[in-house]
Amino acid sequence: MSELKSLFGPSQEKIWRRLSREVGGQFREGGIFASHAVQVRAEDWLITLDTYAFSDSAGGGTFTRLRAPYFNPERFRFEIYRASFFTELWKGMGMQDIEVGHPRFDRDFVIKGNSPGRIRRLFDNGKIRRLIDAQPKIHLSVKAHEGVFSKFPAGVDELHSESAGTIKDLSQLRMLFDLFAEVLQQVCHEGKAYEDDVRIHMRRLRAPGGQIRDKYVIWEGDKPRRDAAAALGRLGDPAAGPALTSVLTDKDNLLVARAIEALARIGDARAVGPLVRRLGDTKAAEGRPIRDHVADALRELGEGALVDAVLAALDGDFARLKAYDGAFRAEIIDALANSIRWRSATHPANALAEIHAVEALPRLRAILTNYGRRNPTGQTVADVIRRLESRASLPRAATAPDVEADTLPRAAREPGPDTRTLPRGSRGPEE
């Protein structure tokens, strides 16, 4: 065995285990159907090194690849590989080479892409050029992942590199990881230190949540979005208000909690309406219901009376809500309707009846269709619908303060002759 080791050198597993320690990553042991892998987290991205086997009618072999999914809403694409004897032939067959303004680099590499300006800015980075030039063979590109059968969320593509054979040169592998981290930083953050950049954090917030799994997780989108929401609150720029408001209905409850806290810190009054709609949300985040996070934020925004009225109504005390004459009636109605849950929501349904919320009738009918009448919530909703329909059918003044003008029928006018056809009295002589 020692003779074989001296002949072939250290094993891939030994070298890659050492690599994972040196780059602060994790070694993933392979098996019968999976290769060894090394994963490294670089800021928002997971960079994965592994091997795969490929074969077709022309041959095949083993390839070493690096890949890192990332949020790419601009659909920026590029591809770079070393020039060869066949480069000029390929150009003649329709391939185009983008020159980036660095003569030796332009001579040694073929670069393609869909945005020449961005490609030139990318390869103006001297570190990126040096790391690419240090690779004996390289094929670095952005792989698009789109279509019905893609496991990637919308807007997520993959930075991808592959080389023939199994790379066991430790220095070469370290430089590949450095290259990926630098390219991702340049492509996603324009090479900036983004901790205090509001625009970059807003972009991070727009990225999809969830995970992409292969044999293991290769992309995780939740943590960067949560960090972005917290950073936007710390920076306090009102320009971030709409972006934070847009995630208030997200499935990631922790992200929602961070966005709520950020909106409170920013102090933007435009956030009040969207926040009110979440006042009935009992899902938990950081050990507290979402509605508690919302209540704290609304109090900081000066809406304590509204909070007290809605929370009391959710507990069955409707007096404050009936007496409340402030703004955000539509949002309050949404909050109450959103609070109606299976077998546990008689109070918000009755609150809608107490404030004569005939606007909520379509929503209540849909709830009744979903829940049925064979439980306390369904029975209460059915009763509230009858009460509101009875109220809506009454002839009332169009200016009634507790309903919208177009929700109630108006009384018909008394019939009478068309005054335009009546004879007019003769006018007396002018004096």
C-alpha positions as CSV (number, residue, x, y, z in Angstrom):
1,M,0.0,0.0,0.0
2,S,2.9,2.4,0.8
3,E,4.3,1.8,-2.7
4,L,1.0,2.7,-4.3
5,K,0.8,5.9,-2.2
6,S,4.3,6.9,-3.3
7,L,3.3,6.2,-6.9
8,F,0.0,8.1,-6.9
9,G,0.6,10.6,-4.1
10,P,-1.8,11.6,-1.3
11,S,-5.4,10.6,-1.8
12,Q,-8.1,13.1,-2.9
13,E,-9.8,12.5,0.5
14,K,-6.7,13.4,2.4
15,I,-6.0,16.6,0.4
16,W,-9.6,17.8,0.4
17,R,-9.9,17.2,4.2
18,R,-6.9,19.4,4.7
19,L,-8.3,22.0,2.2
20,S,-11.6,22.2,4.2
21,R,-9.6,23.0,7.4
22,E,-7.4,25.6,5.7
23,V,-10.4,27.5,4.1
24,G,-12.7,27.1,7.1
25,G,-15.1,24.9,5.3
26,Q,-16.8,21.5,5.9
27,F,-15.7,18.2,4.4
28,R,-18.6,16.1,3.1
29,E,-17.6,12.4,2.9
30,G,-18.8,10.7,-0.2
31,G,-20.2,7.2,-0.7
32,I,-21.1,4.8,-3.4
33,F,-23.2,7.3,-5.3
34,A,-21.7,10.5,-4.2
35,S,-18.3,12.1,-4.4
36,H,-16.3,13.8,-1.6
37,A,-17.1,17.5,-1.3
38,V,-15.9,20.6,0.4
39,Q,-18.3,23.4,1.3
40,V,-17.3,26.9,2.3
41,R,-19.6,29.8,3.3
42,A,-18.5,33.1,1.8
43,E,-20.8,35.9,3.1
44,D,-24.2,35.2,1.5
45,W,-23.1,32.2,-0.6
46,L,-22.2,28.5,-0.2
47,I,-19.3,27.5,-2.5
48,T,-19.3,23.7,-3.1
49,L,-16.3,21.7,-4.5
50,D,-16.9,18.2,-5.7
51,T,-16.4,15.8,-8.7
52,Y,-18.7,14.2,-11.2
53,A,-18.4,11.6,-13.9
54,F,-19.6,12.3,-17.4
55,S,-19.8,10.1,-20.4
56,D,-21.4,10.3,-23.9
57,S,-20.8,8.9,-27.4
58,A,-17.6,11.0,-27.7
59,G,-16.1,9.7,-24.5
60,G,-16.1,11.1,-20.9
61,G,-14.2,11.2,-17.7
62,T,-14.1,12.8,-14.3
63,F,-14.4,16.5,-13.8
64,T,-13.7,18.7,-10.8
65,R,-16.3,21.5,-10.4
66,L,-17.0,24.4,-8.1
67,R,-20.5,25.9,-8.0
68,A,-22.3,28.6,-6.0
69,P,-25.9,29.6,-6.5
70,Y,-26.6,33.3,-6.1
71,F,-29.4,35.8,-6.7
72,N,-29.1,37.2,-10.2
73,P,-32.3,39.2,-11.1
74,E,-30.5,41.1,-13.8
75,R,-29.7,37.8,-15.6
76,F,-26.1,38.9,-16.1
77,R,-24.2,36.1,-18.0
78,F,-20.6,35.5,-18.8
79,E,-18.2,32.7,-19.8
80,I,-14.4,32.6,-19.8
81,Y,-11.9,29.9,-20.8
82,R,-8.4,29.8,-22.1
83,A,-7.8,30.5,-25.8
84,S,-6.5,27.6,-27.9
85,F,-5.7,26.5,-31.4
86,F,-9.4,26.2,-32.1
87,T,-10.4,29.7,-30.8
88,E,-10.2,31.4,-34.2
89,L,-12.2,28.6,-35.8
90,W,-14.9,28.9,-33.2
91,K,-15.1,32.7,-33.7
92,G,-15.6,32.0,-37.4
93,M,-18.6,29.8,-36.5
94,G,-20.3,32.7,-34.7
95,M,-18.8,32.9,-31.3
96,Q,-17.9,36.4,-30.1
97,D,-15.0,37.5,-28.0
98,I,-15.4,40.5,-25.7
99,E,-12.2,42.4,-25.1
100,V,-11.9,43.8,-21.6
101,G,-9.0,46.2,-22.2
102,H,-6.1,44.2,-20.7
103,P,-4.0,43.1,-23.7
104,R,-2.3,40.0,-22.4
105,F,-5.6,38.8,-20.7
106,D,-7.5,39.4,-23.9
107,R,-4.9,37.4,-25.8
108,D,-4.9,34.4,-23.4
109,F,-8.7,34.1,-22.7
110,V,-12.0,34.0,-24.6
111,I,-14.6,36.0,-22.8
112,K,-18.3,36.0,-23.7
113,G,-21.3,37.6,-22.1
114,N,-24.5,39.6,-22.5
115,S,-23.3,42.9,-20.9
116,P,-20.0,44.1,-22.2
117,G,-19.9,47.0,-19.8
118,R,-20.4,44.8,-16.7
119,I,-17.9,42.2,-18.0
120,R,-15.2,44.9,-18.4
121,R,-15.9,46.2,-14.9
122,L,-15.7,42.6,-13.6
123,F,-12.3,41.9,-15.2
124,D,-10.9,45.3,-14.3
125,N,-10.5,43.6,-10.9
126,G,-6.8,42.7,-10.9
127,K,-7.2,40.0,-8.2
128,I,-9.8,38.2,-10.4
129,R,-7.5,38.3,-13.4
130,R,-4.6,37.0,-11.4
131,L,-6.6,34.1,-9.9
132,I,-7.9,33.1,-13.3
133,D,-4.5,33.3,-14.9
134,A,-3.1,31.0,-12.2
135,Q,-5.4,28.2,-13.2
136,P,-3.8,25.8,-15.8
137,K,-7.2,25.1,-17.2
138,I,-10.4,26.9,-16.4
139,H,-14.0,27.2,-17.7
140,L,-15.8,29.7,-15.5
141,S,-19.4,30.7,-16.4
142,V,-22.8,31.6,-15.1
143,K,-25.3,28.8,-15.6
144,A,-28.9,29.8,-16.0
145,H,-31.5,27.7,-14.1
146,E,-35.0,28.4,-15.5
147,G,-38.1,26.6,-16.5
148,V,-40.8,24.4,-15.0
149,F,-38.4,21.6,-13.9
150,S,-35.8,23.8,-12.3
151,K,-35.2,23.3,-8.6
152,F,-33.8,26.8,-8.3
153,P,-36.1,29.7,-7.2
154,A,-36.9,32.4,-9.6
155,G,-33.9,34.8,-10.0
156,V,-31.3,32.4,-8.8
157,D,-28.5,31.2,-11.1
158,E,-25.2,29.5,-10.5
159,L,-21.5,30.5,-10.8
160,H,-19.9,27.4,-12.2
161,S,-16.4,26.2,-12.9
162,E,-15.2,22.8,-14.1
163,S,-11.9,21.2,-15.0
164,A,-11.1,17.8,-16.4
165,G,-9.7,15.3,-13.9
166,T,-9.6,15.3,-10.1
167,I,-7.7,18.3,-8.8
168,K,-5.5,17.4,-5.9
169,D,-3.2,20.5,-6.0
170,L,-3.9,22.2,-2.7
171,S,-2.7,25.6,-3.8
172,Q,-4.8,25.5,-7.0
173,L,-7.9,24.5,-5.0
174,R,-7.4,27.3,-2.5
175,M,-7.1,29.8,-5.4
176,L,-10.3,28.5,-6.9
177,F,-12.2,29.2,-3.7
178,D,-10.7,32.7,-3.5
179,L,-11.7,33.3,-7.1
180,F,-15.3,32.4,-6.5
181,A,-15.5,34.6,-3.4
182,E,-14.1,37.5,-5.3
183,V,-16.3,37.1,-8.4
184,L,-19.5,36.7,-6.2
185,Q,-18.6,39.8,-4.3
186,Q,-18.0,41.8,-7.5
187,V,-21.1,40.5,-9.3
188,C,-23.5,40.8,-6.4
189,H,-22.1,43.8,-4.5
190,E,-20.0,45.5,-7.1
191,G,-16.9,44.9,-4.9
192,K,-18.2,47.2,-2.2
193,A,-18.1,46.7,1.5
194,Y,-21.9,46.5,1.8
195,E,-22.5,46.7,5.5
196,D,-23.7,50.3,5.3
197,D,-25.0,50.3,1.7
198,V,-28.8,50.6,1.8
199,R,-29.3,49.7,-1.9
200,I,-27.3,46.4,-1.6
201,H,-29.3,45.4,1.5
202,M,-32.6,46.1,-0.3
203,R,-31.3,43.8,-3.1
204,R,-30.5,41.1,-0.6
205,L,-34.0,41.4,0.9
206,R,-35.5,40.8,-2.5
207,A,-33.8,37.4,-2.9
208,P,-35.9,34.3,-2.5
209,G,-35.9,32.4,0.8
210,G,-35.6,28.7,1.3
211,Q,-33.0,26.2,0.3
212,I,-31.6,24.4,-2.8
213,R,-30.6,20.9,-2.1
214,D,-28.5,18.5,-4.1
215,K,-26.8,15.7,-2.1
216,Y,-26.7,18.4,0.6
217,V,-27.7,22.1,0.9
218,I,-26.0,24.1,-1.8
219,W,-27.9,27.4,-1.2
220,E,-29.7,28.8,1.8
221,G,-31.6,32.1,1.3
222,D,-33.2,32.8,4.7
223,K,-30.3,34.1,6.7
224,P,-29.1,36.7,4.3
225,R,-32.6,38.2,4.0
226,R,-33.0,38.3,7.8
227,D,-29.6,40.0,8.1
228,A,-30.6,42.5,5.4
229,A,-33.8,43.5,7.2
230,A,-31.9,44.0,10.5
231,A,-29.3,46.1,8.7
232,L,-31.9,48.3,7.0
233,G,-33.4,49.0,10.5
234,R,-30.0,49.9,11.8
235,L,-29.3,52.2,8.9
236,G,-32.7,53.9,9.3
237,D,-33.1,55.1,5.7
238,P,-36.8,55.8,4.8
239,A,-36.1,54.6,1.2
240,A,-36.0,51.0,2.6
241,G,-39.6,51.3,3.9
242,P,-41.4,49.8,0.8
243,A,-38.9,47.0,0.5
244,L,-39.4,46.0,4.2
245,T,-43.2,46.4,3.9
246,S,-43.1,44.0,0.9
247,V,-41.9,41.1,3.1
248,L,-44.5,41.5,5.9
249,T,-46.5,38.6,4.4
250,D,-43.5,36.3,3.8
251,K,-43.6,32.7,5.1
252,D,-40.4,33.2,7.0
253,N,-41.8,34.4,10.4
254,L,-38.3,35.4,11.7
255,L,-37.8,37.6,8.6
256,V,-41.2,39.2,9.2
257,A,-40.3,40.0,12.8
258,R,-37.0,41.6,11.7
259,A,-38.8,43.7,9.1
260,I,-41.4,44.8,11.6
261,E,-38.6,45.9,14.0
262,A,-36.8,47.7,11.2
263,L,-39.9,49.6,10.2
264,A,-40.4,50.8,13.7
265,R,-36.8,52.0,13.9
266,I,-37.1,53.8,10.6
267,G,-40.3,55.5,11.8
268,D,-42.0,55.7,8.4
269,A,-45.7,56.5,8.8
270,R,-46.4,54.8,5.5
271,A,-45.8,51.5,7.2
272,V,-48.8,51.8,9.6
273,G,-51.4,50.5,7.3
274,P,-49.5,47.3,6.3
275,L,-48.6,46.7,9.9
276,V,-52.2,47.0,11.2
277,R,-53.2,44.2,8.8
278,R,-50.8,41.8,10.8
279,L,-52.3,42.8,14.2
280,G,-54.2,39.5,14.5
281,D,-51.3,37.2,13.4
282,T,-50.7,34.6,16.1
283,K,-47.8,32.8,14.4
284,A,-44.6,32.8,16.5
285,A,-41.3,34.5,15.8
286,E,-38.5,34.6,18.4
287,G,-40.8,33.2,21.1
288,R,-43.6,35.8,20.6
289,P,-46.7,36.1,18.4
290,I,-46.2,38.3,15.3
291,R,-49.0,40.5,16.6
292,D,-47.0,41.4,19.6
293,H,-44.1,42.5,17.4
294,V,-46.6,44.5,15.4
295,A,-48.2,46.1,18.5
296,D,-44.8,47.2,19.7
297,A,-44.0,48.8,16.4
298,L,-47.3,50.5,16.0
299,R,-47.0,52.0,19.5
300,E,-43.6,53.4,18.5
301,L,-45.3,54.9,15.5
302,G,-47.9,56.7,17.7
303,E,-50.8,54.3,17.1
304,G,-51.3,53.1,20.7
305,A,-55.1,53.8,20.8
306,L,-55.6,51.7,17.6
307,V,-53.5,48.8,19.0
308,D,-55.5,48.8,22.3
309,A,-58.8,48.9,20.5
310,V,-58.0,46.0,18.2
311,L,-56.3,43.8,20.8
312,A,-59.2,44.3,23.2
313,A,-61.6,43.3,20.4
314,L,-59.6,40.1,19.7
315,D,-60.1,39.2,23.3
316,G,-63.9,39.9,23.2
317,D,-64.1,43.5,24.5
318,F,-65.6,45.5,21.6
319,A,-66.2,48.8,23.4
320,R,-63.0,50.5,22.5
321,L,-63.1,49.4,18.9
322,K,-66.7,50.7,18.5
323,A,-65.7,54.0,20.0
324,Y,-62.5,54.3,17.9
325,D,-62.9,57.0,15.2
326,G,-59.4,57.1,13.8
327,A,-58.0,56.1,10.4
328,F,-57.2,52.6,8.9
329,R,-60.7,51.2,9.1
330,A,-60.0,48.9,6.0
331,E,-56.8,47.7,7.5
332,I,-58.5,47.0,10.9
333,I,-61.2,45.0,9.1
334,D,-58.4,43.0,7.3
335,A,-56.7,42.3,10.6
336,L,-59.9,41.0,12.2
337,A,-60.8,38.8,9.1
338,N,-57.2,37.5,9.1
339,S,-57.6,36.5,12.7
340,I,-60.5,34.1,12.0
341,R,-58.9,30.6,12.4
342,W,-60.4,27.1,12.6
343,R,-62.4,26.6,15.8
344,S,-60.8,29.5,17.6
345,A,-62.0,32.8,16.3
346,T,-65.4,33.8,17.4
347,H,-64.2,37.2,18.9
348,P,-62.8,38.7,15.6
349,A,-65.9,37.6,13.7
350,N,-68.2,39.2,16.3
351,A,-66.0,42.3,16.3
352,L,-66.8,42.7,12.5
353,A,-70.5,42.7,13.3
354,E,-70.1,45.2,16.1
355,I,-68.4,47.8,13.9
356,H,-70.9,47.1,11.1
357,A,-68.2,45.9,8.7
358,V,-70.4,45.2,5.7
359,E,-67.3,45.6,3.6
360,A,-66.1,42.2,5.0
361,L,-69.1,40.2,3.7
362,P,-67.3,38.7,0.7
363,R,-64.4,37.7,2.9
364,L,-66.7,36.2,5.5
365,R,-68.6,34.2,2.9
366,A,-65.4,32.7,1.6
367,I,-64.3,31.8,5.2
368,L,-67.7,30.1,5.7
369,T,-67.3,28.1,2.5
370,N,-63.8,26.9,3.7
371,Y,-64.7,26.2,7.3
372,G,-68.4,25.1,7.1
373,R,-70.9,25.4,9.9
374,R,-70.0,22.4,12.1
375,N,-67.8,24.2,14.5
376,P,-68.0,27.3,16.8
377,T,-66.1,29.5,14.3
378,G,-68.3,28.5,11.4
379,Q,-71.5,29.0,13.3
380,T,-70.3,32.5,14.5
381,V,-69.3,33.5,11.0
382,A,-72.7,32.4,9.6
383,D,-74.5,34.5,12.3
384,V,-72.3,37.5,11.6
385,I,-73.0,37.2,7.9
386,R,-76.8,37.2,8.7
387,R,-76.4,40.3,10.9
388,L,-74.4,42.2,8.3
389,E,-76.6,41.2,5.4
390,S,-79.6,42.4,7.4
391,R,-77.9,45.7,8.1
392,A,-76.8,46.1,4.4
393,S,-80.4,45.7,3.2
394,L,-81.7,48.6,5.3
395,P,-82.3,51.9,3.4
396,R,-79.8,54.3,5.0
397,A,-78.3,57.6,4.3
398,A,-75.4,57.4,1.8
399,T,-73.2,59.4,4.2
400,A,-73.6,56.9,7.1
401,P,-70.2,57.1,9.0
402,D,-69.8,53.4,9.6
403,V,-70.1,52.1,6.1
404,E,-68.8,53.0,2.7
405,A,-71.2,54.8,0.4
406,D,-71.4,52.1,-2.2
407,T,-72.2,49.3,0.2
408,L,-75.8,50.1,1.0
409,P,-78.8,50.5,-1.3
410,R,-80.1,54.0,-1.6
411,A,-83.8,54.9,-1.2
412,A,-85.6,55.5,-4.6
413,R,-86.7,59.0,-5.4
414,E,-90.4,59.7,-5.2
415,P,-91.9,59.6,-8.7
416,G,-93.0,62.9,-10.2
417,P,-93.4,64.7,-13.5
418,D,-90.3,65.8,-15.4
419,T,-90.0,69.4,-14.3
420,R,-88.6,70.3,-17.7
421,T,-92.0,69.7,-19.3
422,L,-94.1,71.9,-17.0
423,P,-95.4,75.3,-18.3
424,R,-93.7,78.3,-16.9
425,G,-95.5,81.2,-15.5
426,S,-95.6,84.4,-17.7
427,R,-93.3,87.1,-16.6
428,G,-94.8,90.5,-15.7
429,P,-94.0,93.5,-17.8
430,E,-90.7,95.1,-17.1
431,E,-90.9,98.3,-15.2
